[in-house]
Amino acid sequence: MALAEGEHIGSYRIIEPIGQGGMAAVYKAHHPLLNRHVAIKIMHQALLEDTDFLARFRREAQIIANLEHPNIVPVYDYSEHQGQPYLVMKYIEGPTLKQEIASGDLSFEQIIGILAAVADGLTYAHRRGVLHRDVKPSNIILDADQRPYLTDFGLARLAQSGQSTLSQDMLIGTPHYISPEQARGNSELGPGTDIYALGVILYEVAVGRVPFSGNTPYAIVHDHIYTPLPLPTEINPDVPPQVEAVLLRALAKEPADRYPSATELMAAFQDAVRQTGFKAGKSTQPKPPASVPRSTKPPVRTIAIPADTDAPRPKAAPARAQPAARKKRSWLPLVGAAVVFIVIAAFALVVTTHRPTDDAPLPTLAALETPPLERYNVPELSLEDARAAVQASPDDPSAYLALARALWQNNQLSDAYAAIRAGYDHADSGVTYLLTAAALADEQNLDNAAVVLNDAALAQAASSDQFAAVRAFVGEYMYQAALEQGRINIVEIRRIYNETDAQPSNLLELMAVRLLVTQNRPALAEGAMRRLVSDSEFTAESYLIEGELRLALGSRQRAVEAWQQAIDAPDAPDWVRARAAELNQSNSGA
């Protein structure tokens, strides 16, 4: 029902229409007794098809009216006009955040300040058990002083809990900011739904576009549920890794993986921006895809040094041996193009919070012994003595490794990785040096660093007589890490490779697929496995992982066949044969 200028609704006189959406029409009105302007939102007639709507509307209106926050539009009144319910709210004359973003009139700093205030309003509402459910730039209004107001609290819930066809339209009406769980139609939602939507806005502001923008609303909804988040740094190379890490967590597919509150999300985002000095531009262009073909051997690459955030776990120190005489060597350049780290392409997530279901039919790995590879003897020194040792013997790689260990022990991670880089130039064997650095990282419980350094050692061993031994050792290490919940953080590892333009081996990508199986996410693992480039160097490992994936998908016969192929592979490492035989015996009835 359209309202005419001058028409009265209760005590309010309609002045003019403001806008119309999927649920309601909005009018500017005047209250003569209080001499103030208000906004009246009158619900569409179609909602009245649902006989329970009026009762729900009254309950929701009472809840929303009790929200008193400087960044939430106040609700003054609610009633009915000719059988149609309406809300009376504070009238705010100003543009929406959507309009301001489109115009480019606001600076990046101004937008972030606005969103920080919005986050405060969301957290306030969440603590009172109220969700917004439709956070988007067009629902954020700015007054003359650029104070932001969140509007339309709770209205999405009214529509989505109804039975009318309008409720279905509401669900997909603004799909760019919808959370995966809301897109799936989950009835029980939590604050994570609004936090995800706020994350989409931050992604849009930082990267230059929303993450998903398909041809139809249903395509966008599908992408929010199933499609991996496009990595910000691959769309806009100016986005710092610290900012990307915040966006990855905010837009995790599972609510439990996101920030606990909207204010914590904004605090993390603002900290990342301050640390890096990042200022987003008005538009971005995606990186062009690389076109250099992949080698059949693991590529030679520069080593990637991470910032590690792992929790401690006890373990024994690895064996070390003295290498031959040293000679100076230069840093190795990158060869070939960077490839997509498949597990992140499958699902951009932080893996440490998920657990497989109790009935996941995956046997445990028996303890396997791998002969220790050659490593440097690295003395354990205090930080002061380690620095003195580097000054006294600037050509000794062991001195740099001792310094890295001491720096790690003093929680000076960046300096430790710089020491590893400096010492690499003096190592007679890049493989030995990197394996030793990985072992030291492992001793300090820096598992992400150990995984990357081991993978770098595998790359250095390509086309050498060390390749088979390094492949066996590194493969078993990565596999064990993939089996232990919470041991490694794949998002952090992916960030490391992206930051350094280094290239993970297919072996590491295979183990990332295995990690998805560990998380009881076989469907995602299957998609990742299909997209892996075939690599004849790791055929046995591929069959092993494929068998475990098939078992998780419920195809025991195909799993047994794959494990037999792993056992029969002529170059299969001993640990692969042992694991495949163990699984074969457990699942074939032999």
MARDODREN-291956 format. One record per residue (C-alpha): residue number from 1; x, z, y; residue in one letter. Coordinates in Angstrom, 3 decimals. Layout:
N
VONU   zaza          x          z          y   kevex
VONU    NUM          X          Z          Y       A
...
This chain:
590
VONU   zaza          x          z          y   kevex
VONU      1      0.000      0.000      0.000       M
VONU      2      1.509     -1.123      3.308       A
VONU      3      1.093      1.180      6.276       L
VONU      4      0.380     -0.187      9.742       A
VONU      5      1.967      0.883     13.008       E
VONU      6     -0.108      3.706     14.545       G
VONU      7     -1.688      4.686     11.222       E
VONU      8     -1.765      8.406     10.479       H
VONU      9     -0.635     10.121      7.302       I
VONU     10     -1.525     13.750      7.549       G
VONU     11      0.025     14.996     10.779       S
VONU     12      2.381     12.032     11.076       Y
VONU     13      1.910      8.770     12.974       R
VONU     14      3.600      5.696     11.546       I
VONU     15      5.922      3.987     14.023       I
VONU     16      7.558      1.214     11.970       E
VONU     17      8.755      0.347      8.465       P
VONU     18     12.402      1.137      7.726       I
VONU     19     12.854     -0.345      4.286       G
VONU     20     11.508     -0.779      0.802       Q
VONU     21     13.061     -0.121     -2.581       G
VONU     22     12.204     -0.063     -6.246       G
VONU     23     10.289      3.209     -6.026       M
VONU     24      9.006      3.587     -2.502       A
VONU     25      8.519      2.213      0.964       A
VONU     26     10.107      4.105      3.866       V
VONU     27      8.641      4.418      7.338       Y
VONU     28      9.744      5.969     10.595       K
VONU     29      7.025      8.334     11.794       A
VONU     30      6.417     10.872     14.540       H
VONU     31      5.170     14.441     14.310       H
VONU     32      3.469     15.086     17.682       P
VONU     33      3.193     18.885     17.377       L
VONU     34      6.915     19.309     16.695       L
VONU     35      7.804     16.252     18.775       N
VONU     36     10.293     14.928     16.299       R
VONU     37     10.788     11.784     14.285       H
VONU     38     10.752     11.895     10.517       V
VONU     39     11.195      9.489      7.649       A
VONU     40      8.287      9.153      5.249       I
VONU     41      8.899      7.822      1.762       K
VONU     42      5.648      6.847      0.083       I
VONU     43      5.724      6.114     -3.636       M
VONU     44      4.595      2.773     -5.025       H
VONU     45      1.141      2.456     -6.545       Q
VONU     46      2.645      1.330     -9.848       A
VONU     47      4.031      4.815    -10.477       L
VONU     48      0.485      6.155    -10.672       L
VONU     49      0.062      4.295    -13.972       E
VONU     50      1.845      7.296    -15.425       D
VONU     51     -0.761     10.072    -15.524       T
VONU     52      1.913     12.811    -15.433       D
VONU     53      3.734     11.401    -12.431       F
VONU     54      1.982     13.472     -9.759       L
VONU     55      2.751     16.737    -11.550       A
VONU     56      6.408     15.720    -11.975       R
VONU     57      6.541     14.608     -8.351       F
VONU     58      5.379     18.008     -7.131       R
VONU     59      7.942     19.821     -9.277       R
VONU     60     10.793     17.550     -8.194       E
VONU     61      9.796     17.750     -4.543       A
VONU     62      9.893     21.546     -4.655       Q
VONU     63     13.361     21.476     -6.215       I
VONU     64     14.728     18.925     -3.743       I
VONU     65     13.200     20.741     -0.772       A
VONU     66     15.200     23.843     -1.706       N
VONU     67     18.515     21.994     -1.306       L
VONU     68     20.046     23.096      1.973       E
VONU     69     23.389     21.413      2.578       H
VONU     70     24.766     19.659      5.666       P
VONU     71     25.321     16.455      3.690       N
VONU     72     21.964     16.256      1.919       I
VONU     73     18.934     14.840      3.737       V
VONU     74     16.521     17.748      4.247       P
VONU     75     13.004     17.423      2.845       V
VONU     76     10.413     18.879      5.221       Y
VONU     77      7.147     18.256      3.422       D
VONU     78      5.377     16.500      0.583       Y
VONU     79      1.772     15.554      0.056       S
VONU     80     -0.561     12.691     -0.912       E
VONU     81     -2.196      9.928      1.089       H
VONU     82     -5.155      8.167     -0.512       Q
VONU     83     -3.886      9.257     -3.923       G
VONU     84     -0.277      8.165     -3.318       Q
VONU     85      2.423     10.868     -3.083       P
VONU     86      4.941     10.881     -0.253       Y
VONU     87      7.925     12.869      0.997       L
VONU     88      8.673     13.755      4.594       V
VONU     89     12.393     13.928      5.375       M
VONU     90     14.710     14.244      8.324       K
VONU     91     14.981     10.923     10.168       Y
VONU     92     18.616      9.813     10.458       I
VONU     93     19.249      6.840     12.686       E
VONU     94     22.367      5.088     11.530       G
VONU     95     23.852      2.652      9.019       P
VONU     96     24.364      3.219      5.332       T
VONU     97     27.832      3.482      3.853       L
VONU     98     27.151      0.173      2.129       K
VONU     99     26.666     -1.515      5.491       Q
VONU    100     29.786      0.101      6.921       E
VONU    101     31.942     -0.924      3.954       I
VONU    102     30.664     -4.492      4.254       A
VONU    103     31.360     -4.624      7.993       S
VONU    104     34.884     -3.272      7.643       G
VONU    105     34.430     -1.107     10.749       D
VONU    106     35.499      2.114      9.019       L
VONU    107     39.115      2.841      8.158       S
VONU    108     40.143      3.835      4.658       F
VONU    109     40.764      7.393      5.885       E
VONU    110     37.286      7.582      7.417       Q
VONU    111     35.630      6.387      4.203       I
VONU    112     37.547      8.938      2.124       I
VONU    113     36.517     11.703      4.537       G
VONU    114     32.888     10.612      4.204       I
VONU    115     33.081     10.612      0.418       L
VONU    116     34.709     14.054      0.414       A
VONU    117     31.684     15.380      2.306       A
VONU    118     29.358     13.586     -0.125       V
VONU    119     31.248     15.185     -3.017       A
VONU    120     30.668     18.618     -1.472       D
VONU    121     26.949     17.888     -1.344       G
VONU    122     26.898     16.717     -4.955       L
VONU    123     28.775     19.776     -6.189       T
VONU    124     26.408     22.042     -4.244       Y
VONU    125     23.407     20.368     -5.909       A
VONU    126     24.993     20.367     -9.365       H
VONU    127     25.614     24.114     -9.160       R
VONU    128     21.872     24.501     -8.599       R
VONU    129     21.027     22.341    -11.578       G
VONU    130     20.014     19.267     -9.557       V
VONU    131     21.376     15.784    -10.292       L
VONU    132     21.121     12.835     -7.958       H
VONU    133     21.204     10.089    -10.651       R
VONU    134     21.458      7.221     -8.182       D
VONU    135     24.630      7.800     -6.144       V
VONU    136     25.603      4.574     -4.387       K
VONU    137     26.721      3.511     -0.884       P
VONU    138     23.201      2.493      0.139       S
VONU    139     22.001      6.058     -0.526       N
VONU    140     24.563      7.502      1.888       I
VONU    141     23.397      7.382      5.519       I
VONU    142     25.681      8.024      8.493       L
VONU    143     24.385      9.572     11.700       D
VONU    144     25.727      8.931     15.210       A
VONU    145     28.589     11.382     14.578       D
VONU    146     29.425      9.695     11.232       Q
VONU    147     28.194     12.703      9.291       R
VONU    148     27.105     11.426      5.870       P
VONU    149     23.807     12.348      4.270       Y
VONU    150     22.881     11.818      0.651       L
VONU    151     19.308     10.661      0.324       T
VONU    152     16.909     10.031     -2.566       D
VONU    153     17.885     13.109     -4.590       F
VONU    154     15.963     13.262     -7.835       G
VONU    155     13.874     10.128     -7.306       L
VONU    156     15.655      8.219    -10.033       A
VONU    157     14.706     10.977    -12.459       R
VONU    158     11.046     10.617    -11.498       L
VONU    159     11.100      6.919    -12.340       A
VONU    160     13.274      7.099    -15.437       Q
VONU    161     11.201      9.843    -17.028       S
VONU    162      8.017      7.831    -16.596       G
VONU    163      6.287      5.302    -18.809       Q
VONU    164      5.464      2.583    -16.285       S
VONU    165      7.230     -0.767    -16.183       T
VONU    166      8.580      0.323    -12.811       L
VONU    167     10.619      2.995    -14.557       S
VONU    168     12.408      0.281    -16.515       Q
VONU    169     13.084     -1.689    -13.329       D
VONU    170     14.482      1.438    -11.716       M
VONU    171     16.903      1.936    -14.579       L
VONU    172     18.572     -1.410    -13.992       I
VONU    173     17.769     -1.876    -10.310       G
VONU    174     21.213     -0.768     -9.061       T
VONU    175     23.454     -1.133    -12.095       P
VONU    176     26.853     -1.344    -10.393       H
VONU    177     27.118      2.462    -10.111       Y
VONU    178     25.307      3.539    -13.264       I
VONU    179     27.081      5.768    -15.787       S
VONU    180     27.381      4.682    -19.440       P
VONU    181     25.206      7.546    -20.679       E
VONU    182     22.529      6.808    -18.102       Q
VONU    183     22.697      3.111    -18.958       A
VONU    184     22.111      3.993    -22.614       R
VONU    185     18.948      5.846    -21.591       G
VONU    186     20.172      9.306    -22.581       N
VONU    187     17.560     11.886    -21.682       S
VONU    188     20.050     14.730    -21.273       E
VONU    189     22.382     13.993    -18.392       L
VONU    190     24.856     16.214    -16.593       G
VONU    191     26.965     16.231    -13.433       P
VONU    192     29.280     13.679    -15.043       G
VONU    193     26.675     11.001    -14.316       T
VONU    194     26.977     11.505    -10.556       D
VONU    195     30.753     11.965    -10.810       I
VONU    196     31.013      8.566    -12.537       Y
VONU    197     28.983      6.936     -9.756       A
VONU    198     31.219      8.528     -7.125       L
VONU    199     34.184      7.198     -9.094       G
VONU    200     32.746      3.682     -8.895       V
VONU    201     32.535      3.991     -5.111       I
VONU    202     36.158      5.179     -4.971       L
VONU    203     37.167      2.283     -7.232       Y
VONU    204     35.356     -0.136     -4.921       E
VONU    205     37.058      1.275     -1.829       V
VONU    206     40.552      1.447     -3.350       A
VONU    207     40.565     -1.762     -5.388       V
VONU    208     38.371     -3.986     -3.227       G
VONU    209     35.472     -4.529     -5.616       R
VONU    210     33.249     -2.678     -8.053       V
VONU    211     34.585     -2.578    -11.632       P
VONU    212     31.689     -4.508    -13.195       F
VONU    213     29.693     -7.310    -11.575       S
VONU    214     28.093     -9.517    -14.222       G
VONU    215     25.601    -12.318    -13.666       N
VONU    216     22.577    -10.150    -14.518       T
VONU    217     21.756     -6.441    -14.241       P
VONU    218     21.671     -6.197    -18.028       Y
VONU    219     25.165     -7.704    -18.278       A
VONU    220     26.480     -5.097    -15.843       I
VONU    221     24.774     -2.285    -17.727       V
VONU    222     26.312     -3.578    -20.958       H
VONU    223     29.773     -3.586    -19.363       D
VONU    224     29.449      0.007    -18.202       H
VONU    225     28.684      1.036    -21.775       I
VONU    226     31.035     -1.140    -23.795       Y
VONU    227     33.586     -3.004    -21.672       T
VONU    228     36.949     -1.389    -20.897       P
VONU    229     37.466     -0.495    -17.271       L
VONU    230     39.443     -3.244    -15.490       P
VONU    231     42.719     -1.542    -14.593       L
VONU    232     42.938     -1.114    -10.823       P
VONU    233     46.616     -2.100    -10.689       T
VONU    234     45.884     -5.370    -12.477       E
VONU    235     43.298     -6.308     -9.840       I
VONU    236     45.066     -4.926     -6.804       N
VONU    237     48.818     -4.433     -7.334       P
VONU    238     48.975     -2.255     -4.194       D
VONU    239     47.070      0.562     -5.921       V
VONU    240     49.627      3.266     -6.816       P
VONU    241     49.729      4.561    -10.405       P
VONU    242     48.709      8.031     -9.179       Q
VONU    243     45.526      6.625     -7.639       V
VONU    244     44.864      4.544    -10.749       E
VONU    245     45.158      7.633    -12.949       A
VONU    246     42.457      9.388    -10.911       V
VONU    247     40.134      6.394    -11.177       L
VONU    248     40.693      6.095    -14.928       L
VONU    249     39.656      9.685    -15.440       R
VONU    250     36.694      9.481    -13.073       A
VONU    251     35.384      6.396    -14.881       L
VONU    252     35.985      7.527    -18.447       A
VONU    253     33.208      6.373    -20.746       K
VONU    254     32.623      9.890    -22.047       E
VONU    255     31.392     12.512    -19.537       P
VONU    256     33.679     15.194    -21.009       A
VONU    257     36.718     13.109    -20.048       D
VONU    258     35.814     13.019    -16.343       R
VONU    259     36.565     15.552    -13.637       Y
VONU    260     34.576     18.788    -13.944       P
VONU    261     33.115     18.420    -10.455       S
VONU    262     32.777     15.897     -7.652       A
VONU    263     34.923     18.029     -5.345       T
VONU    264     37.723     18.152     -7.938       E
VONU    265     37.572     14.365     -8.237       L
VONU    266     37.868     13.966     -4.472       M
VONU    267     40.668     16.540     -4.259       A
VONU    268     42.636     14.666     -6.925       A
VONU    269     42.020     11.330     -5.208       F
VONU    270     43.041     12.664     -1.792       Q
VONU    271     46.184     14.252     -3.264       D
VONU    272     47.155     10.939     -4.884       A
VONU    273     46.595      9.128     -1.592       V
VONU    274     48.674     11.662      0.346       R
VONU    275     51.520     11.578     -2.170       Q
VONU    276     51.765      7.795     -2.130       T
VONU    277     50.733      6.968      1.417       G
VONU    278     48.213      4.502     -0.001       F
VONU    279     45.892      2.745      2.420       K
VONU    280     43.448      0.293      0.903       A
VONU    281     42.874     -3.041      2.566       G
VONU    282     39.562     -4.774      3.084       K
VONU    283     39.995     -7.285      0.280       S
VONU    284     42.194     -7.846     -2.715       T
VONU    285     43.115    -10.644     -5.026       Q
VONU    286     43.623    -10.232     -8.769       P
VONU    287     47.084    -10.747    -10.216       K
VONU    288     47.533    -14.154    -11.822       P
VONU    289     47.815    -13.947    -15.599       P
VONU    290     51.241    -14.317    -17.114       A
VONU    291     51.854    -17.539    -19.002       S
VONU    292     55.166    -16.932    -20.777       V
VONU    293     54.655    -17.132    -24.552       P
VONU    294     55.333    -14.087    -26.693       R
VONU    295     58.382    -14.023    -28.930       S
VONU    296     58.079    -13.373    -32.633       T
VONU    297     60.607    -10.551    -32.207       K
VONU    298     59.991     -7.432    -30.129       P
VONU    299     60.993     -8.390    -26.582       P
VONU    300     64.089     -7.107    -24.852       V
VONU    301     62.943     -5.024    -21.902       R
VONU    302     64.062     -2.483    -19.387       T
VONU    303     63.320      1.015    -20.571       I
VONU    304     60.290      2.694    -19.032       A
VONU    305     60.765      6.261    -17.870       I
VONU    306     57.530      8.288    -17.618       P
VONU    307     56.250     11.265    -15.748       A
VONU    308     55.157     13.473    -18.629       D
VONU    309     52.313     15.984    -18.709       T
VONU    310     52.353     17.101    -22.321       D
VONU    311     51.636     20.588    -23.611       A
VONU    312     54.340     22.393    -25.650       P
VONU    313     54.390     22.246    -29.411       R
VONU    314     57.049     23.758    -31.684       P
VONU    315     59.414     21.522    -33.641       K
VONU    316     62.928     21.441    -35.003       A
VONU    317     65.770     19.718    -33.152       A
VONU    318     66.597     16.245    -34.513       P
VONU    319     69.937     15.419    -36.098       A
VONU    320     72.597     13.809    -33.920       R
VONU    321     75.832     11.986    -34.728       A
VONU    322     78.817     10.880    -32.647       Q
VONU    323     78.851      7.160    -31.775       P
VONU    324     81.830      4.899    -31.490       A
VONU    325     83.898      4.382    -28.306       A
VONU    326     81.916      3.657    -25.157       R
VONU    327     82.039      0.745    -22.783       K
VONU    328     80.181     -0.039    -19.580       K
VONU    329     77.054     -2.198    -19.885       R
VONU    330     74.576     -3.460    -17.347       S
VONU    331     70.871     -2.774    -17.207       W
VONU    332     68.959     -5.286    -19.348       L
VONU    333     66.466     -7.554    -17.544       P
VONU    334     62.891     -8.057    -18.624       L
VONU    335     62.351    -11.103    -20.826       V
VONU    336     58.871    -12.554    -21.287       G
VONU    337     55.549    -11.596    -19.740       A
VONU    338     53.843     -8.213    -19.813       A
VONU    339     51.019     -8.073    -22.356       V
VONU    340     47.863     -6.003    -22.341       V
VONU    341     48.224     -2.648    -24.052       F
VONU    342     45.393     -3.145    -26.501       I
VONU    343     44.037      0.363    -26.798       V
VONU    344     43.554      0.570    -23.045       I
VONU    345     41.929     -2.846    -23.032       A
VONU    346     39.651     -1.474    -25.726       A
VONU    347     38.806      1.719    -23.888       F
VONU    348     40.432      3.118    -20.762       A
VONU    349     40.332      6.817    -21.573       L
VONU    350     42.300      9.999    -21.751       V
VONU    351     42.479     10.756    -25.432       V
VONU    352     43.322     14.426    -25.505       T
VONU    353     39.753     15.753    -25.364       T
VONU    354     38.169     13.892    -28.283       H
VONU    355     38.004     14.942    -31.880       R
VONU    356     36.918     13.005    -34.956       P
VONU    357     33.830     14.108    -36.805       T
VONU    358     34.362     16.627    -39.566       D
VONU    359     33.346     14.158    -42.274       D
VONU    360     35.705     11.349    -41.216       A
VONU    361     37.012     10.022    -44.582       P
VONU    362     40.703      9.856    -43.609       L
VONU    363     43.289     11.540    -45.874       P
VONU    364     46.149     13.380    -44.235       T
VONU    365     49.651     11.912    -44.195       L
VONU    366     52.085     13.419    -46.665       A
VONU    367     55.419     14.578    -45.258       A
VONU    368     57.852     11.677    -45.430       L
VONU    369     61.588     11.826    -44.849       E
VONU    370     63.389      9.194    -42.785       T
VONU    371     67.207      9.175    -42.768       P
VONU    372     68.441     10.107    -39.276       P
VONU    373     69.785      7.251    -37.194       L
VONU    374     72.998      7.476    -35.231       E
VONU    375     72.760      9.519    -32.038       R
VONU    376     75.072     10.949    -29.407       Y
VONU    377     76.234     14.525    -29.593       N
VONU    378     74.754     16.068    -26.458       V
VONU    379     75.959     19.542    -25.450       P
VONU    380     73.342     21.983    -24.237       E
VONU    381     74.452     22.993    -20.742       L
VONU    382     73.026     24.834    -17.794       S
VONU    383     71.872     22.643    -14.936       L
VONU    384     74.918     23.551    -12.846       E
VONU    385     77.352     22.831    -15.698       D
VONU    386     75.564     19.566    -16.569       A
VONU    387     75.926     18.295    -13.014       R
VONU    388     79.583     19.257    -13.034       A
VONU    389     80.052     17.392    -16.342       A
VONU    390     78.647     14.180    -14.837       V
VONU    391     80.971     14.514    -11.857       Q
VONU    392     83.950     15.127    -14.144       A
VONU    393     83.091     12.293    -16.591       S
VONU    394     80.982      9.716    -14.730       P
VONU    395     81.446      7.136    -17.519       D
VONU    396     80.278      9.430    -20.330       D
VONU    397     76.660      8.713    -21.354       P
VONU    398     76.459     12.059    -23.174       S
VONU    399     77.003     13.840    -19.868       A
VONU    400     73.996     12.093    -18.349       Y
VONU    401     71.886     12.972    -21.378       L
VONU    402     72.966     16.600    -21.103       A
VONU    403     71.954     16.510    -17.449       L
VONU    404     68.579     14.994    -18.360       A
VONU    405     67.967     17.771    -20.874       R
VONU    406     68.860     20.474    -18.334       A
VONU    407     66.641     18.865    -15.707       L
VONU    408     63.755     18.665    -18.194       W
VONU    409     64.242     22.351    -18.985       Q
VONU    410     63.985     23.078    -15.263       N
VONU    411     60.845     20.937    -14.949       N
VONU    412     62.595     18.371    -12.744       Q
VONU    413     61.124     15.396    -14.573       L
VONU    414     61.789     12.603    -12.094       S
VONU    415     65.447     13.603    -11.722       D
VONU    416     65.787     13.725    -15.509       A
VONU    417     64.576     10.161    -15.884       Y
VONU    418     66.899      9.035    -13.099       A
VONU    419     69.781     10.600    -15.032       A
VONU    420     68.763      8.679    -18.163       I
VONU    421     68.730      5.431    -16.201       R
VONU    422     72.164      6.121    -14.739       A
VONU    423     73.696      6.994    -18.100       G
VONU    424     72.325      3.896    -19.788       Y
VONU    425     74.774      1.725    -17.838       D
VONU    426     77.663      3.525    -19.534       H
VONU    427     76.352      3.479    -23.117       A
VONU    428     78.197      1.374    -25.685       D
VONU    429     74.931      1.038    -27.662       S
VONU    430     71.607      0.840    -25.906       G
VONU    431     69.805      1.585    -29.163       V
VONU    432     71.786      4.753    -29.844       T
VONU    433     71.441      5.912    -26.261       Y
VONU    434     67.678      5.406    -26.130       L
VONU    435     67.109      7.018    -29.529       L
VONU    436     69.111     10.033    -28.363       T
VONU    437     67.120     10.224    -25.122       A
VONU    438     63.893     10.008    -27.138       A
VONU    439     65.071     12.809    -29.440       A
VONU    440     65.859     14.998    -26.437       L
VONU    441     62.417     14.297    -24.968       A
VONU    442     60.924     15.191    -28.329       D
VONU    443     62.840     18.486    -28.341       E
VONU    444     61.340     19.322    -24.962       Q
VONU    445     57.824     18.440    -26.178       N
VONU    446     57.624     15.475    -23.787       L
VONU    447     55.846     13.272    -26.275       D
VONU    448     54.800     10.466    -23.935       N
VONU    449     58.428     10.041    -22.862       A
VONU    450     59.590     10.147    -26.481       A
VONU    451     57.143      7.442    -27.540       V
VONU    452     58.166      5.111    -24.713       V
VONU    453     61.910      5.700    -25.224       L
VONU    454     61.608      5.128    -28.978       N
VONU    455     59.700      1.909    -28.346       D
VONU    456     62.384      0.827    -25.877       A
VONU    457     65.025      1.493    -28.539       A
VONU    458     63.081     -0.741    -30.930       L
VONU    459     63.196     -3.525    -28.352       A
VONU    460     66.954     -3.116    -27.949       Q
VONU    461     67.394     -3.371    -31.716       A
VONU    462     65.663     -6.786    -31.911       A
VONU    463     67.693     -9.494    -33.681       S
VONU    464     70.329     -6.953    -34.724       S
VONU    465     71.302     -5.432    -38.034       D
VONU    466     69.839     -2.143    -36.776       Q
VONU    467     66.322     -3.510    -36.503       F
VONU    468     65.050     -2.543    -39.981       A
VONU    469     66.258      1.064    -39.709       A
VONU    470     64.986      1.494    -36.133       V
VONU    471     61.662     -0.096    -37.059       R
VONU    472     61.207      2.359    -39.919       A
VONU    473     62.117      5.422    -37.869       F
VONU    474     60.187      4.500    -34.726       V
VONU    475     57.158      3.305    -36.687       G
VONU    476     56.829      6.557    -38.608       E
VONU    477     57.331      8.610    -35.427       Y
VONU    478     54.584      6.718    -33.589       M
VONU    479     52.271      6.868    -36.578       Y
VONU    480     52.642     10.638    -36.875       Q
VONU    481     51.989     10.979    -33.136       A
VONU    482     48.817      8.895    -33.493       A
VONU    483     47.541     11.226    -36.236       L
VONU    484     48.009     14.436    -34.237       E
VONU    485     45.131     15.061    -31.849       Q
VONU    486     46.216     15.659    -28.271       G
VONU    487     49.888     14.890    -28.895       R
VONU    488     50.101     11.763    -26.762       I
VONU    489     48.177     10.458    -23.781       N
VONU    490     47.642      6.714    -24.066       I
VONU    491     46.422      6.288    -20.502       V
VONU    492     49.668      7.823    -19.241       E
VONU    493     51.748      5.590    -21.522       I
VONU    494     49.803      2.530    -20.363       R
VONU    495     50.415      3.552    -16.759       R
VONU    496     54.147      3.822    -17.450       I
VONU    497     54.344      0.298    -18.858       Y
VONU    498     52.223     -1.128    -16.068       N
VONU    499     54.331      0.581    -13.405       E
VONU    500     57.624     -0.696    -14.801       T
VONU    501     56.458     -4.182    -15.867       D
VONU    502     57.798     -3.359    -19.310       A
VONU    503     56.222     -4.611    -22.483       Q
VONU    504     55.015     -2.413    -25.350       P
VONU    505     55.831     -3.730    -28.785       S
VONU    506     53.121     -4.857    -31.167       N
VONU    507     54.070     -1.844    -33.262       L
VONU    508     53.081      0.525    -30.471       L
VONU    509     49.873     -1.421    -29.937       E
VONU    510     49.087     -1.058    -33.642       L
VONU    511     49.628      2.678    -33.443       M
VONU    512     47.335      2.799    -30.425       A
VONU    513     44.645      1.198    -32.589       V
VONU    514     45.332      3.913    -35.175       R
VONU    515     44.801      6.499    -32.454       L
VONU    516     41.274      5.166    -31.887       L
VONU    517     40.626      5.610    -35.612       V
VONU    518     41.917      9.182    -35.322       T
VONU    519     39.335      9.711    -32.584       Q
VONU    520     36.610      8.424    -34.929       N
VONU    521     36.051      5.342    -32.745       R
VONU    522     36.364      2.586    -35.349       P
VONU    523     34.195      0.065    -33.482       A
VONU    524     36.532      0.175    -30.489       L
VONU    525     39.533      0.064    -32.807       A
VONU    526     38.136     -3.016    -34.529       E
VONU    527     37.765     -4.851    -31.230       G
VONU    528     41.318     -3.918    -30.262       A
VONU    529     42.660     -5.023    -33.650       M
VONU    530     41.024     -8.434    -33.319       R
VONU    531     42.687     -9.000    -29.970       R
VONU    532     46.183     -8.084    -31.133       L
VONU    533     48.608    -10.989    -31.254       V
VONU    534     49.865    -11.573    -34.795       S
VONU    535     53.494    -10.501    -35.216       D
VONU    536     55.251    -11.237    -38.495       S
VONU    537     57.769     -8.459    -37.853       E
VONU    538     55.090     -5.797    -38.388       F
VONU    539     52.925     -7.343    -41.105       T
VONU    540     53.145     -4.284    -43.374       A
VONU    541     52.174     -1.898    -40.591       E
VONU    542     49.280     -4.196    -39.665       S
VONU    543     47.896     -4.079    -43.212       Y
VONU    544     48.241     -0.293    -43.291       L
VONU    545     46.321      0.175    -40.045       I
VONU    546     43.749     -2.445    -41.029       E
VONU    547     43.065     -0.575    -44.261       G
VONU    548     42.471      2.713    -42.445       E
VONU    549     40.224      0.927    -39.983       L
VONU    550     38.190     -0.685    -42.782       R
VONU    551     37.793      2.691    -44.460       L
VONU    552     36.541      4.213    -41.211       A
VONU    553     34.055      1.331    -40.907       L
VONU    554     32.762      2.065    -44.409       G
VONU    555     34.343     -0.858    -46.300       S
VONU    556     36.356      0.906    -48.996       R
VONU    557     37.056     -2.227    -51.035       Q
VONU    558     38.503     -4.122    -48.064       R
VONU    559     40.555     -1.049    -47.199       A
VONU    560     42.073     -0.899    -50.678       V
VONU    561     42.891     -4.618    -50.533       E
VONU    562     44.655     -4.218    -47.190       A
VONU    563     46.704     -1.264    -48.429       W
VONU    564     47.799     -3.250    -51.475       Q
VONU    565     48.989     -6.016    -49.157       Q
VONU    566     50.971     -3.409    -47.207       A
VONU    567     52.590     -2.208    -50.437       I
VONU    568     53.407     -5.791    -51.478       D
VONU    569     54.862     -6.839    -48.122       A
VONU    570     58.525     -7.695    -48.860       P
VONU    571     59.928     -5.985    -45.732       D
VONU    572     57.602     -2.971    -45.685       A
VONU    573     59.356      0.237    -44.581       P
VONU    574     59.375      2.973    -47.200       D
VONU    575     57.040      5.205    -45.192       W
VONU    576     54.459      2.400    -44.971       V
VONU    577     54.528      1.856    -48.742       R
VONU    578     54.260      5.599    -49.356       A
VONU    579     51.318      5.995    -46.984       R
VONU    580     49.525      2.911    -48.320       A
VONU    581     50.024      4.095    -51.898       A
VONU    582     48.703      7.549    -50.999       E
VONU    583     45.578      6.051    -49.442       L
VONU    584     45.133      3.570    -52.265       N
VONU    585     45.225      6.319    -54.837       Q
VONU    586     42.789      8.454    -52.861       S
VONU    587     40.238      5.677    -52.457       N
VONU    588     40.517      3.311    -55.418       S
VONU    589     39.832      5.806    -58.189       G
VONU    590     43.198      5.029    -59.726       A
